[in-house]
Amino acid sequence: MVEEIGVVTRFFGKIMVAAIKLTKPLKVDDNIRIEGATTAFEQKVESMQIDRKDISEASIGQEIAIKVKDRVRENDKVFLVE
């Protein structure tokens, strides 16, 4: 099952980190898929942060930062893959 859980709001290319605004909860070790006009890949959430503090789960409405393995763009959609 694939469910949309958020959208990319910013991308920091030098450190390969995406800021994602969540519309559903997300936990470390979840598998996500990021899709956009030129983006399409899956990866495991190895860690995430809010305000530079490590967290293990995030809830609806929070904006998180995660390391990504490929370039993403603003407004790319983020999906939870089960």
C-alpha positions, 0 to 999 in steps of 0.5 A: 500500500502506498499513501501520500504523507507529505510534500518536500518544502526545501532541499539542501543539496550540499548536505543532501537533506530534504525538509518535508511538511507532513500530512500523516505521521512518519517514523524512523525505519519507515520506507518512503517514496519521493516522486515529482516531475523528475524525481522517483526513488524509494529509501528507508528513513534512517533518521529525522530531525526537527530543529536539528534535534533527532526524533524517532517519530513525527506527527501531522503538521510537523516539518521534518528534515531527513537525509535523502539519497538523491536530489529532490525538489520543492513540491515533490510528493512523499509517500509511505510504502508498506 
